[in-house]
Amino acid sequence: MRSDLHNMYGIAISLIAVLFISGLISCASTVPDHPENRARIATGGNQTTSREVEDTPVVVNGKELRNTMSDKELLEVLELNISKAIVDKSKGPDGYSTTYSFGEQKVSITHSVVTGVNVMAFGGTIKGDWNLGGGTASR
């Protein structure tokens, strides 16, 4: 009886050790689901942000749109005042989009780790879709 108990105890300890070690290995290889982490994994750790990538400007109204600009600066190029906008922000799988509404005029600015910055204007007098790059796919 004592040897059976001793064997069961040994098996239980071995099982706990195996589960613990496999849990550690599993935890060590698990990266939190975050856009920058996905990009690091996809690029083998060589991740740069869109602000670090040299961009090619797009000219609108005689002014340049660049992926290094803030949303406020991008809207200023389109001659829109961010303080007068109704703002709707949504999170996506690899970044986020913000839609600015100025009555009928809408501007959606998307920041993606993969595709970079995209500006789309619609609904009013300003219309266009400008991909400013800067994501991992634009390299």
Secondary structure, 3 states (H helix, E strand, C coil): CHHHHHHHHHHHHHHHHHHHHHHHHHHHHCCCCCHHHHHHHHCCCCCCCHHHCCCCCEEECCEEECCCCCHHHHHHHCCCCHHHCEEEEEEECCEEEEEEEECCEEEEEEEECCCEEEEEEECCCCCEEEEEECCHHHC
